[in-house]
Amino acid sequence: MEYVDRHDPTTRAWVAEAIQAVEADANRSCDTHMHVFPLPTRWGIDLYLKDESVHPTGSLKHRLARSLFLYGLANGWIGPQTTIIEASSGSTAVSEAYFARLLGLPFIAVIPATTSPEKREIIEFYGGKCHLVADPGAIYAESHRLAAETGGHYMDQFTYAERATDWRGNNNIAESIFQQMTLERHPEPLWIVVGAGTGGTSATIGRYIRYRRHQTRLCVADPEGSVFYPSWVSGGEHAGNGSRIEGIGRPRVEPSFLPTVIDRMTRVPDALSIAAMHWVREVTRRDVGGSTGTNIAAAVQVIREMREKGERGSVVTLICDGGERYRDTYGDPRWLAEKGIDIAPHLAELREFLAS
């Protein structure tokens, strides 16, 4: 009889402590708030904003990073000496840098060389290092190369986002939404509206809706330049340039994007996304980012249609992150002018929507 024993009690003990530390972070964070967006009561329609910006690292991606670390730890991919690699210049890299520091692990974000200094500073604040790549399309291959070179682990959010999250429940974002809605006048949302970056959030919510037999419909809002919308419409592969709305939209259809759980997709122009971002701040005094503006623009379209049909009910969407990350871009009139983005007509239209 032959056998090979690879059990390492020291590593197993470290993994157990690491999982406890990550779960303790979730326990401290509790849950995120659900804000009511002020619509006229007579419409019979309620709009809710689930505020993911209150996570410790300030965005929806905190949930994803936590799930990816737990997935990597449970799979035996992450140990006490593992270097963590991720292809991301945005919120995912910030959140993963946070968790890597929590576990005492080195973290490298593979990012395009054009990434703003502000974002690089946030990643570095949490102890991460930024590895710059001239060609944005090369971030995937370069991440694989660095992982092999360092003996590290490439987290690969675009592949593992949909499978690292427990879509059946376990306080995922979908279960949280439905629990928080239980005492509202329309407890089962008619629509949930989200954007897609990896596709993990839409996959989790779409699966959960079906698993729990809800009648809620899922709308995915996609910014211009992203391939998710044309690919979903045609059912085929498309090439794109990505998106100017950070955090959502992709130049390729990512493995975690699950089109079969989506009931509707809406393409939102960049100028409308940014106008909606400014409008939310006007109406609620909450400072939100551009991807939240994309969500809101699609939610407004859904609500318009509900009013036309005489439907009553609730609509839920997400505040993905805070607007403080975009003061020098979407929030700066000079930047908008340089990019040829005119938000004034869209802002006027949104104001009229609420005043009607």
C-alpha positions as CSV (number, residue, x, y, z in Angstrom):
1,M,0.0,0.0,0.0
2,E,1.4,3.4,-1.0
3,Y,0.3,6.9,0.0
4,V,1.4,10.5,-0.1
5,D,0.6,12.8,2.7
6,R,0.7,16.5,2.0
7,H,-1.0,17.7,5.1
8,D,0.8,20.7,6.6
9,P,-0.6,21.5,10.0
10,T,1.1,24.9,10.2
11,T,-0.4,26.1,6.9
12,R,-3.8,24.6,7.8
13,A,-3.8,26.5,11.0
14,W,-2.8,29.7,9.2
15,V,-5.6,29.3,6.7
16,A,-8.1,28.8,9.5
17,E,-7.0,32.0,11.2
18,A,-7.1,33.8,7.8
19,I,-10.6,32.7,7.1
20,Q,-11.7,33.8,10.6
21,A,-10.1,37.2,10.1
22,V,-11.9,37.7,6.8
23,E,-15.2,36.6,8.2
24,A,-14.7,38.9,11.3
25,D,-14.3,41.8,8.8
26,A,-17.8,40.9,7.4
27,N,-19.2,40.6,11.0
28,R,-17.9,44.1,11.8
29,S,-19.3,45.5,8.6
30,C,-22.8,44.1,9.3
31,D,-24.9,45.2,6.4
32,T,-25.2,48.2,4.1
33,H,-28.0,50.8,4.3
34,M,-31.0,51.0,2.0
35,H,-32.0,54.6,1.3
36,V,-35.3,55.8,-0.1
37,F,-35.1,58.0,-3.1
38,P,-37.8,60.7,-2.9
39,L,-40.4,60.1,-5.6
40,P,-43.9,61.6,-5.5
41,T,-46.0,59.4,-3.2
42,R,-49.0,59.6,-5.7
43,W,-47.0,57.6,-8.3
44,G,-47.3,54.5,-6.1
45,I,-43.7,53.6,-7.0
46,D,-40.8,53.5,-4.6
47,L,-37.1,53.7,-5.5
48,Y,-34.4,52.4,-3.1
49,L,-30.7,52.9,-3.2
50,K,-28.6,50.2,-1.5
51,D,-25.5,52.0,-0.4
52,E,-22.5,49.8,-1.0
53,S,-20.2,52.8,-0.5
54,V,-20.3,52.3,3.3
55,H,-18.1,49.2,3.1
56,P,-14.7,49.6,4.8
57,T,-13.0,50.2,1.4
58,G,-15.8,52.3,0.1
59,S,-17.4,50.3,-2.7
60,L,-19.4,47.3,-3.8
61,K,-16.2,45.5,-4.6
62,H,-15.5,45.0,-0.9
63,R,-18.0,42.1,-1.1
64,L,-16.3,40.6,-4.1
65,A,-12.8,40.9,-2.7
66,R,-13.9,39.2,0.5
67,S,-15.5,36.3,-1.5
68,L,-12.5,35.9,-3.7
69,F,-10.2,35.7,-0.7
70,L,-12.4,33.1,1.0
71,Y,-12.6,31.2,-2.2
72,G,-8.8,31.2,-2.6
73,L,-8.2,30.2,1.0
74,A,-10.7,27.4,1.0
75,N,-9.4,26.1,-2.3
76,G,-5.8,26.0,-1.0
77,W,-4.6,28.6,-3.5
78,I,-3.6,31.2,-0.8
79,G,-1.1,30.4,1.9
80,P,0.9,32.3,4.4
81,Q,3.6,33.3,1.9
82,T,1.4,33.9,-1.2
83,T,1.7,37.0,-3.3
84,I,-1.7,38.2,-4.4
85,I,-2.0,39.4,-8.0
86,E,-5.0,41.1,-9.6
87,A,-5.8,42.7,-12.9
88,S,-7.7,45.8,-11.8
89,S,-7.1,49.6,-11.6
90,G,-10.2,50.3,-9.7
91,S,-12.2,49.4,-6.7
92,T,-11.5,45.7,-6.7
93,A,-7.7,46.4,-6.4
94,V,-8.4,48.7,-3.5
95,S,-10.5,46.2,-1.7
96,E,-8.1,43.3,-2.4
97,A,-5.2,45.4,-1.2
98,Y,-7.1,45.9,2.1
99,F,-7.7,42.2,2.6
100,A,-4.1,41.3,1.7
101,R,-2.9,43.7,4.3
102,L,-5.3,42.2,6.8
103,L,-3.7,38.8,6.2
104,G,-0.1,40.1,6.0
105,L,0.3,39.2,2.3
106,P,2.0,41.2,-0.5
107,F,-0.4,42.5,-3.1
108,I,0.3,43.6,-6.7
109,A,-2.3,45.4,-8.9
110,V,-1.6,45.0,-12.6
111,I,-3.0,48.3,-14.0
112,P,-2.9,50.3,-17.2
113,A,-0.2,53.0,-17.2
114,T,-3.0,55.6,-17.8
115,T,-4.5,54.9,-14.4
116,S,-4.9,58.1,-12.4
117,P,-2.4,58.9,-9.6
118,E,-5.3,59.2,-7.2
119,K,-6.3,55.5,-7.7
120,R,-2.7,54.3,-7.4
121,E,-2.4,56.2,-4.2
122,I,-5.4,54.5,-2.7
123,I,-4.1,51.0,-3.6
124,E,-0.7,51.9,-2.2
125,F,-2.4,53.3,1.0
126,Y,-3.6,49.8,1.7
127,G,-0.1,48.4,1.2
128,G,-0.4,47.3,-2.4
129,K,2.0,47.8,-5.3
130,C,1.1,49.0,-8.8
131,H,2.5,47.2,-11.8
132,L,2.0,49.4,-14.8
133,V,1.2,48.0,-18.3
134,A,1.3,50.1,-21.4
135,D,-1.4,48.1,-23.3
136,P,-4.6,47.8,-21.2
137,G,-5.5,44.6,-23.0
138,A,-2.3,43.0,-21.7
139,I,-3.3,43.1,-18.0
140,Y,-4.6,39.5,-18.0
141,A,-1.5,37.9,-19.5
142,E,0.8,40.0,-17.4
143,S,-1.1,39.0,-14.2
144,H,-0.6,35.3,-15.1
145,R,3.1,36.0,-15.8
146,L,3.6,37.7,-12.5
147,A,1.8,35.0,-10.6
148,A,4.1,32.4,-12.2
149,E,7.2,34.5,-11.6
150,T,6.4,35.1,-7.9
151,G,4.8,31.8,-7.1
152,G,1.8,33.9,-6.2
153,H,-2.0,33.6,-6.9
154,Y,-3.8,35.5,-9.6
155,M,-7.2,36.2,-8.2
156,D,-8.8,36.7,-11.6
157,Q,-12.0,38.5,-10.6
158,F,-13.3,38.3,-14.1
159,T,-13.4,34.5,-14.1
160,Y,-14.2,33.8,-10.5
161,A,-16.6,36.5,-9.4
162,E,-19.8,34.5,-10.2
163,R,-18.6,31.3,-8.5
164,A,-16.8,32.7,-5.5
165,T,-20.0,34.3,-4.1
166,D,-22.6,32.0,-2.5
167,W,-25.7,32.9,-4.7
168,R,-28.1,30.8,-2.5
169,G,-27.8,33.2,0.4
170,N,-25.2,33.5,3.2
171,N,-26.0,37.3,3.4
172,N,-25.0,37.9,-0.1
173,I,-26.2,41.2,-1.7
174,A,-29.4,39.6,-3.1
175,E,-30.5,38.1,0.2
176,S,-29.7,41.4,1.9
177,I,-31.9,43.3,-0.5
178,F,-34.9,41.1,0.0
179,Q,-34.5,41.0,3.8
180,Q,-34.3,44.8,4.0
181,M,-37.4,45.1,1.8
182,T,-39.7,43.0,4.0
183,L,-41.4,45.9,5.8
184,E,-41.8,48.2,2.8
185,R,-45.2,48.8,1.1
186,H,-44.0,46.8,-2.0
187,P,-41.7,44.2,-0.4
188,E,-40.9,42.2,-3.5
189,P,-39.2,44.6,-6.0
190,L,-40.7,44.7,-9.4
191,W,-37.2,45.5,-10.7
192,I,-33.6,45.3,-9.5
193,V,-31.2,47.4,-11.6
194,V,-27.4,46.9,-11.5
195,G,-24.4,47.4,-13.7
196,A,-21.9,44.8,-14.9
197,G,-18.1,44.9,-14.5
198,T,-17.1,41.3,-13.9
199,G,-20.8,40.2,-14.1
200,G,-20.6,38.7,-10.6
201,T,-23.3,40.9,-9.0
202,S,-25.8,40.4,-11.8
203,A,-25.2,36.7,-11.7
204,T,-25.6,36.5,-8.0
205,I,-28.8,38.5,-7.9
206,G,-30.3,36.8,-11.0
207,R,-29.6,33.3,-9.6
208,Y,-31.0,34.2,-6.2
209,I,-34.2,35.6,-7.7
210,R,-34.9,32.3,-9.5
211,Y,-33.7,30.1,-6.6
212,R,-36.1,31.9,-4.2
213,R,-38.9,31.9,-6.8
214,H,-39.3,35.7,-6.8
215,Q,-41.1,37.4,-9.6
216,T,-38.6,40.3,-9.6
217,R,-37.0,41.2,-12.9
218,L,-33.3,42.0,-13.3
219,C,-32.2,44.9,-15.5
220,V,-28.5,45.3,-16.2
221,A,-27.4,48.8,-17.2
222,D,-24.4,48.9,-19.5
223,P,-22.3,52.0,-20.4
224,E,-21.5,53.0,-24.0
225,G,-18.3,51.3,-25.3
226,S,-18.9,48.1,-23.3
227,V,-19.5,44.8,-25.1
228,F,-22.0,43.3,-22.6
229,Y,-25.0,45.0,-24.2
230,P,-24.4,44.1,-27.9
231,S,-23.3,40.6,-26.9
232,W,-26.5,40.1,-24.9
233,V,-28.7,41.4,-27.6
234,S,-27.2,39.3,-30.4
235,G,-26.1,36.3,-28.4
236,G,-22.7,36.4,-30.1
237,E,-19.2,37.7,-29.4
238,H,-18.3,41.4,-29.9
239,A,-15.2,43.5,-29.5
240,G,-15.3,46.9,-27.8
241,N,-13.1,49.6,-26.3
242,G,-14.3,49.3,-22.8
243,S,-16.0,52.1,-20.9
244,R,-15.3,55.6,-19.6
245,I,-17.6,54.9,-16.6
246,E,-15.2,53.3,-14.2
247,G,-16.1,50.0,-12.5
248,I,-18.6,48.8,-15.1
249,G,-18.5,47.8,-18.8
250,R,-15.7,45.7,-20.4
251,P,-13.9,45.5,-23.8
252,R,-14.6,41.7,-23.8
253,V,-17.4,39.5,-22.4
254,E,-16.0,38.2,-19.1
255,P,-16.4,34.6,-18.0
256,S,-18.4,35.7,-14.9
257,F,-21.1,37.4,-17.0
258,L,-24.1,35.2,-17.0
259,P,-26.6,36.5,-19.7
260,T,-29.3,33.9,-19.1
261,V,-30.3,35.3,-15.7
262,I,-30.9,38.8,-17.1
263,D,-34.4,40.0,-18.1
264,R,-33.4,43.3,-19.7
265,M,-30.3,45.2,-20.7
266,T,-30.1,48.9,-21.1
267,R,-27.3,50.9,-22.8
268,V,-26.7,54.2,-21.1
269,P,-24.8,57.1,-22.8
270,D,-21.9,58.4,-20.7
271,A,-23.3,61.9,-20.6
272,L,-26.5,60.6,-19.1
273,S,-24.6,58.4,-16.5
274,I,-22.7,61.4,-15.3
275,A,-25.7,63.7,-15.3
276,A,-27.6,61.2,-13.2
277,M,-24.6,61.1,-10.8
278,H,-24.9,64.9,-10.4
279,W,-28.7,64.6,-10.1
280,V,-28.6,62.1,-7.3
281,R,-26.4,64.5,-5.3
282,E,-28.9,67.3,-6.0
283,V,-31.9,65.3,-4.8
284,T,-30.4,63.3,-1.9
285,R,-27.2,65.1,-0.9
286,R,-25.4,61.8,-1.3
287,D,-22.2,62.0,-3.3
288,V,-22.1,59.0,-5.7
289,G,-19.9,57.8,-8.5
290,G,-20.5,57.4,-12.3
291,S,-21.5,53.8,-12.2
292,T,-24.3,54.7,-9.7
293,G,-25.4,57.3,-12.3
294,T,-25.6,54.5,-14.9
295,N,-27.8,52.5,-12.5
296,I,-30.0,55.5,-11.8
297,A,-30.5,56.3,-15.4
298,A,-31.7,52.8,-16.2
299,A,-33.9,52.8,-13.1
300,V,-35.6,56.1,-14.2
301,Q,-36.3,54.5,-17.6
302,V,-38.0,51.5,-15.8
303,I,-40.0,53.8,-13.6
304,R,-41.2,55.9,-16.6
305,E,-42.5,52.7,-18.2
306,M,-44.2,51.6,-15.0
307,R,-46.0,55.0,-14.8
308,E,-47.1,54.7,-18.4
309,K,-48.5,51.2,-17.7
310,G,-50.1,52.3,-14.5
311,E,-48.0,49.8,-12.5
312,R,-47.2,50.3,-8.8
313,G,-44.3,48.7,-7.0
314,S,-40.7,49.1,-6.0
315,V,-37.4,49.4,-7.8
316,V,-34.0,48.7,-6.1
317,T,-30.6,49.8,-7.4
318,L,-27.1,50.2,-6.0
319,I,-24.8,53.0,-4.9
320,C,-21.6,51.4,-6.1
321,D,-19.1,53.9,-4.6
322,G,-18.7,57.5,-3.5
323,G,-18.3,60.5,-5.7
324,E,-15.2,61.6,-3.9
325,R,-13.1,59.3,-6.1
326,Y,-14.2,61.2,-9.2
327,R,-13.9,64.9,-8.2
328,D,-11.2,65.5,-10.8
329,T,-13.1,63.7,-13.6
330,Y,-16.9,63.3,-13.6
331,G,-17.3,66.0,-11.0
332,D,-15.1,68.5,-12.8
333,P,-16.8,70.7,-15.4
334,R,-13.4,71.4,-17.1
335,W,-12.7,67.7,-17.4
336,L,-16.1,67.1,-19.0
337,A,-15.5,70.0,-21.4
338,E,-12.2,68.5,-22.4
339,K,-13.8,65.2,-23.1
340,G,-16.7,66.8,-25.0
341,I,-19.3,65.5,-22.6
342,D,-22.3,67.8,-22.2
343,I,-24.5,66.7,-19.3
344,A,-26.8,69.8,-19.3
345,P,-29.6,68.3,-21.5
346,H,-29.7,65.1,-19.6
347,L,-29.7,66.9,-16.2
348,A,-32.6,69.0,-17.3
349,E,-34.5,65.9,-18.4
350,L,-33.9,64.2,-15.1
351,R,-35.1,67.3,-13.2
352,E,-38.2,67.4,-15.4
353,F,-38.8,63.7,-14.7
354,L,-39.1,64.3,-10.9
355,A,-41.1,67.5,-11.4
356,S,-43.7,65.9,-13.7
